[in-house]
Amino acid sequence: MTFQFAYEHILNLKEKEKEQAFLEYGRLVKQKDQLQADIYLLEQEHDQRNERSQCLTSLLEIQQQSHYMNLLILKIDGAREKLQKMEDELRNRKEKYMQKHKDERMWTFLREKAYDTFLQKEKKIEQEQLDEIATIRHFHQRIKESSQT
């Protein structure tokens, strides 16, 4: 007799849900890393432009530089705001993943307990069969001994 967990389909579903939650979390981490790199580049550009603005002489150049610096600041602020939202979403996704992981572990534990119970029943059946064989053998041996005397 082979072991079959009655709720194997639920366990499989929980494993897939956990996998999906992990993939979503990983995807979001990559997006966050990319956004952080973008913010760093924008800040670098802002600092470089700021240093170069010291050399500007004409009013038009200064106005253009000022306008561009304001745009960079807006981009950096927008990216930081997006990063904050992404970090909040990451926390939510991590919680979701941890819950899926917990669910999957619970169902795996239930399967292991069911498998242990199955093995105990199998051992009990096997022992009963061995006991029966021993009893029959002993009975046949007594019959053989009594017929010889």
Backbone bond lengths (Angstrom), bond angles and torsions (degrees), N, CA, C in turn:
res aa  C-N    CA-C-N  psi(-1)  N-CA   C-N-CA  omega(-1)  CA-C   N-CA-C  phi
1 M - - - 1.443 - - 1.541 108.21 -
2 T 1.301 116.92 136.53 1.461 120.47 -179.24 1.526 110.17 -104.31
3 F 1.318 114.26 152.99 1.463 120.46 -179.01 1.518 110.27 -79.99
4 Q 1.322 115.37 134.10 1.459 121.42 173.14 1.519 107.59 -136.19
5 F 1.322 115.14 121.26 1.461 120.92 178.26 1.517 107.80 -78.66
6 A 1.312 116.22 125.58 1.467 121.41 -174.87 1.532 112.28 -62.44
7 Y 1.313 116.63 -26.62 1.465 120.14 -176.40 1.530 111.93 -112.49
8 E 1.317 115.84 30.92 1.472 120.82 -178.75 1.529 111.64 -58.08
9 H 1.325 116.55 -38.23 1.469 120.03 179.83 1.532 111.50 -63.72
10 I 1.328 117.05 -35.44 1.465 120.22 177.46 1.523 109.65 -69.13
11 L 1.332 116.47 -43.13 1.466 120.39 178.23 1.526 110.29 -60.37
12 N 1.323 116.92 -44.02 1.466 120.14 178.27 1.525 111.15 -60.87
13 L 1.316 116.36 -41.61 1.460 120.84 178.01 1.527 110.70 -62.41
14 K 1.317 116.61 -43.92 1.469 120.78 179.75 1.524 110.69 -64.32
15 E 1.325 117.78 -38.31 1.464 120.97 177.39 1.529 110.63 -63.93
16 K 1.336 116.16 -42.44 1.469 119.87 179.49 1.530 111.33 -67.13
17 E 1.321 116.84 -39.91 1.463 120.25 177.93 1.529 110.51 -62.53
18 K 1.335 116.16 -42.05 1.462 120.09 178.83 1.523 110.39 -63.65
19 E 1.321 116.09 -44.32 1.465 121.15 178.05 1.526 111.00 -59.05
20 Q 1.321 116.19 -45.70 1.465 121.38 -179.63 1.526 110.87 -62.65
21 A 1.326 116.71 -43.05 1.462 120.73 179.09 1.534 110.43 -63.69
22 F 1.323 116.22 -38.59 1.467 120.11 178.28 1.523 110.91 -66.26
23 L 1.322 117.12 -41.81 1.464 120.47 178.81 1.532 111.12 -64.36
24 E 1.326 116.36 -42.30 1.468 120.11 178.11 1.525 110.25 -62.20
25 Y 1.313 116.71 -42.51 1.455 120.94 178.99 1.534 110.12 -62.76
26 G 1.328 116.64 -45.52 1.463 120.95 179.26 1.520 112.39 -61.44
27 R 1.326 116.20 -40.71 1.468 120.89 178.32 1.523 110.56 -62.76
28 L 1.305 116.11 -42.19 1.459 120.59 179.98 1.541 111.21 -67.92
29 V 1.313 117.22 -36.15 1.471 120.57 177.01 1.528 109.74 -62.65
30 K 1.328 116.70 -42.28 1.469 119.95 178.32 1.528 110.97 -63.08
31 Q 1.332 116.46 -41.55 1.464 119.83 178.16 1.533 110.87 -63.62
32 K 1.317 116.24 -39.81 1.469 120.23 178.94 1.526 110.05 -64.06
33 D 1.331 116.37 -44.62 1.468 120.00 178.86 1.523 111.03 -59.97
34 Q 1.333 116.32 -41.45 1.459 120.18 179.12 1.530 110.82 -65.14
35 L 1.317 116.22 -41.35 1.462 120.32 178.99 1.533 110.91 -64.31
36 Q 1.321 116.46 -40.58 1.463 119.51 177.26 1.532 110.73 -62.55
37 A 1.313 116.76 -40.17 1.468 120.45 177.70 1.528 110.22 -64.34
38 D 1.328 116.68 -40.97 1.468 120.55 178.36 1.538 110.70 -62.57
39 I 1.327 115.70 -43.01 1.472 119.63 178.77 1.529 109.65 -61.82
40 Y 1.294 116.45 -43.18 1.467 120.32 179.24 1.529 110.61 -59.49
41 L 1.330 116.03 -44.98 1.468 119.28 179.45 1.527 111.85 -63.78
42 L 1.317 116.71 -40.88 1.467 120.29 177.92 1.531 110.72 -63.21
43 E 1.322 116.04 -41.90 1.464 119.38 178.85 1.528 111.06 -65.04
44 Q 1.330 115.63 -39.74 1.466 119.96 177.72 1.536 109.93 -61.33
45 E 1.322 115.29 -46.37 1.463 119.39 179.48 1.526 110.65 -61.49
46 H 1.327 116.75 -41.52 1.467 121.26 178.42 1.530 109.90 -59.78
47 D 1.319 116.96 -47.08 1.470 120.41 -179.32 1.526 111.37 -63.37
48 Q 1.333 116.22 -41.56 1.468 119.27 179.36 1.525 110.99 -64.86
49 R 1.313 116.84 -43.75 1.468 120.72 178.57 1.527 110.91 -63.36
50 N 1.307 114.92 -37.86 1.459 119.78 179.89 1.534 110.33 -63.88
51 E 1.326 116.26 -41.70 1.468 119.97 177.36 1.527 111.13 -65.50
52 R 1.324 115.99 -41.16 1.468 119.92 -179.55 1.530 112.54 -69.33
53 S 1.312 115.71 -25.54 1.474 118.33 -177.56 1.525 111.98 -66.78
54 Q 1.311 116.92 -17.54 1.465 120.59 178.62 1.533 111.46 -66.48
55 C 1.338 115.16 -24.83 1.468 120.29 -176.78 1.525 113.25 -91.15
56 L 1.308 118.30 -6.16 1.464 120.59 -176.54 1.533 110.52 -71.46
57 T 1.331 113.74 141.11 1.463 117.97 -177.21 1.518 113.30 -116.25
58 S 1.308 118.38 -37.52 1.463 119.25 -175.63 1.520 110.91 -85.75
59 L 1.293 115.98 152.07 1.456 122.79 179.19 1.525 111.08 -62.50
60 L 1.319 117.25 -39.54 1.471 121.63 179.78 1.524 110.70 -62.83
61 E 1.323 116.64 -44.26 1.472 120.33 178.94 1.522 110.42 -62.81
62 I 1.304 116.67 -41.41 1.469 120.55 -179.93 1.529 110.49 -65.04
63 Q 1.318 117.44 -41.89 1.473 120.69 178.33 1.533 111.22 -64.29
64 Q 1.327 115.74 -44.91 1.468 119.59 178.66 1.530 110.41 -61.98
65 Q 1.309 115.83 -43.70 1.467 120.20 179.37 1.529 110.44 -63.04
66 S 1.307 116.30 -43.69 1.459 121.08 179.67 1.533 110.51 -61.75
67 H 1.330 115.85 -44.59 1.470 120.40 178.54 1.536 110.45 -60.99
68 Y 1.310 116.21 -44.60 1.474 120.49 -179.33 1.537 110.35 -65.55
69 M 1.327 116.83 -40.24 1.468 120.63 179.42 1.535 109.85 -63.50
70 N 1.318 116.80 -40.41 1.474 120.25 177.08 1.521 111.16 -62.61
71 L 1.329 116.46 -40.11 1.468 119.89 176.87 1.528 110.94 -63.94
72 L 1.317 116.76 -42.34 1.470 120.13 177.29 1.530 111.11 -60.88
73 I 1.328 115.85 -43.29 1.469 120.00 179.15 1.530 110.15 -61.70
74 L 1.322 116.94 -42.00 1.476 120.05 177.20 1.519 111.18 -62.67
75 K 1.332 116.49 -41.84 1.469 120.10 178.34 1.525 110.70 -63.20
76 I 1.320 116.21 -44.40 1.472 120.32 -179.62 1.527 110.14 -63.27
77 D 1.314 117.16 -45.26 1.473 120.77 179.07 1.530 111.29 -61.76
78 G 1.331 115.74 -43.81 1.466 119.77 178.13 1.520 111.48 -62.53
79 A 1.327 116.53 -40.85 1.457 120.29 179.48 1.528 111.23 -67.50
80 R 1.314 116.63 -38.63 1.476 120.01 177.63 1.526 111.39 -65.33
81 E 1.313 115.74 -38.92 1.466 120.44 177.24 1.538 109.92 -63.87
82 K 1.314 114.82 -43.93 1.469 119.60 177.80 1.529 110.11 -63.46
83 L 1.320 117.03 -38.29 1.469 121.41 178.24 1.523 110.50 -62.88
84 Q 1.310 117.16 -41.65 1.467 120.67 179.22 1.529 110.50 -62.69
85 K 1.321 116.29 -44.15 1.472 119.84 177.55 1.521 110.61 -62.75
86 M 1.324 116.25 -39.05 1.452 120.83 -179.93 1.529 110.88 -66.17
87 E 1.334 116.57 -38.13 1.467 119.75 177.22 1.520 111.28 -65.60
88 D 1.330 116.72 -38.07 1.469 120.36 175.02 1.530 110.23 -62.32
89 E 1.322 115.51 -44.72 1.468 120.35 178.81 1.526 110.45 -63.70
90 L 1.330 117.21 -37.82 1.468 120.94 177.35 1.528 110.86 -60.90
91 R 1.318 116.62 -43.16 1.467 119.68 177.75 1.531 110.25 -60.79
92 N 1.334 116.45 -43.16 1.470 120.16 178.39 1.521 111.43 -62.91
93 R 1.325 116.34 -43.87 1.469 120.37 -179.72 1.524 110.98 -65.80
94 K 1.323 116.04 -37.24 1.468 119.11 179.03 1.517 110.06 -65.10
95 E 1.333 116.97 -43.43 1.465 120.74 176.85 1.525 110.70 -60.63
96 K 1.318 115.89 -42.61 1.461 120.64 178.71 1.529 110.03 -61.64
97 Y 1.326 116.07 -45.35 1.468 120.15 179.07 1.526 110.53 -61.48
98 M 1.324 116.99 -44.53 1.465 120.42 -178.62 1.531 110.45 -62.51
99 Q 1.326 117.22 -38.21 1.463 120.52 177.95 1.530 110.38 -66.55
100 K 1.332 116.66 -42.77 1.470 120.34 178.57 1.523 110.11 -63.66
101 H 1.327 116.20 -39.44 1.465 120.78 179.01 1.531 110.29 -64.15
102 K 1.319 116.00 -42.07 1.465 121.57 178.64 1.535 110.23 -62.78
103 D 1.330 116.61 -45.28 1.479 120.84 178.19 1.523 111.07 -59.50
104 E 1.320 115.09 -46.17 1.467 119.84 -178.54 1.531 110.54 -63.53
105 R 1.330 117.37 -40.92 1.479 120.54 178.27 1.525 110.86 -63.30
106 M 1.344 116.77 -38.78 1.453 119.98 179.75 1.530 110.65 -63.01
107 W 1.341 116.88 -45.72 1.457 120.08 -179.89 1.531 111.50 -68.14
108 T 1.317 117.26 -33.82 1.466 120.45 175.72 1.523 109.77 -65.65
109 F 1.325 116.05 -41.33 1.465 120.38 177.56 1.531 110.17 -61.61
110 L 1.320 116.61 -43.10 1.470 120.06 178.60 1.523 111.26 -61.96
111 R 1.349 116.17 -39.94 1.464 119.01 177.73 1.524 110.61 -64.27
112 E 1.325 117.45 -41.81 1.463 120.75 179.52 1.530 110.93 -63.35
113 K 1.338 115.99 -41.33 1.468 119.44 177.64 1.529 110.62 -63.72
114 A 1.325 116.33 -41.65 1.462 120.42 178.56 1.527 110.05 -63.93
115 Y 1.337 116.91 -39.01 1.463 120.93 178.69 1.529 110.63 -66.05
116 D 1.331 117.41 -41.12 1.468 120.50 176.77 1.524 110.81 -61.27
117 T 1.331 116.59 -43.28 1.466 120.98 177.74 1.522 110.72 -62.08
118 F 1.334 116.04 -42.14 1.464 121.13 177.57 1.528 110.42 -59.63
119 L 1.331 117.06 -45.48 1.471 120.54 -179.70 1.524 111.41 -63.85
120 Q 1.322 116.43 -39.79 1.468 119.88 178.50 1.528 110.77 -62.89
121 K 1.333 116.12 -42.07 1.465 119.65 178.21 1.526 110.69 -64.73
122 E 1.336 115.77 -42.06 1.470 120.12 178.63 1.529 110.85 -61.44
123 K 1.309 117.41 -43.11 1.464 121.80 178.87 1.521 110.58 -64.48
124 K 1.329 116.62 -40.24 1.463 120.81 179.54 1.530 110.22 -64.48
125 I 1.329 116.99 -44.36 1.464 121.50 178.46 1.526 109.81 -62.30
126 E 1.328 116.09 -44.59 1.467 119.89 179.61 1.524 111.00 -62.84
127 Q 1.333 117.20 -41.79 1.463 120.24 179.13 1.522 110.89 -65.36
128 E 1.329 117.09 -39.91 1.471 120.48 177.71 1.527 110.46 -62.30
129 Q 1.345 115.61 -41.07 1.464 119.04 178.64 1.526 111.14 -65.98
130 L 1.329 116.86 -41.19 1.474 119.98 177.27 1.519 110.85 -64.29
131 D 1.330 117.06 -40.12 1.466 120.77 177.28 1.521 110.60 -62.49
132 E 1.328 116.52 -42.03 1.463 120.75 179.59 1.531 110.69 -64.28
133 I 1.329 116.31 -43.09 1.474 120.37 178.03 1.521 110.09 -61.80
134 A 1.330 117.94 -42.32 1.462 121.80 179.56 1.524 110.57 -64.19
135 T 1.325 116.49 -40.34 1.468 120.90 179.60 1.532 110.17 -64.86
136 I 1.328 116.27 -45.70 1.467 120.76 179.84 1.523 109.82 -63.28
137 R 1.313 117.21 -43.86 1.463 121.31 179.38 1.517 110.15 -61.49
138 H 1.342 116.61 -43.60 1.464 120.57 179.29 1.527 110.15 -64.44
139 F 1.320 116.88 -42.29 1.462 121.15 178.85 1.533 110.62 -61.66
140 H 1.347 117.17 -45.66 1.466 120.76 179.15 1.526 111.25 -64.37
141 Q 1.304 117.32 -35.13 1.455 120.88 -179.22 1.532 108.98 -69.31
142 R 1.322 118.88 -38.71 1.473 121.73 178.76 1.535 110.30 -67.41
143 I 1.347 114.91 -39.32 1.464 118.21 178.26 1.516 109.58 -63.92
144 K 1.283 117.12 -42.97 1.470 122.56 179.46 1.522 110.32 -63.00
145 E 1.324 118.59 -41.66 1.450 122.78 179.49 1.528 110.34 -67.58
146 S 1.318 117.19 -40.70 1.462 119.50 -177.82 1.521 111.28 -72.83
147 S 1.324 118.72 -28.13 1.455 120.24 178.52 1.524 110.65 -78.03
148 Q 1.321 119.00 -22.46 1.450 122.02 179.21 1.514 111.47 -81.92
149 T 1.287 119.15 -18.28 1.449 120.44 179.50 1.476 113.94 -97.69
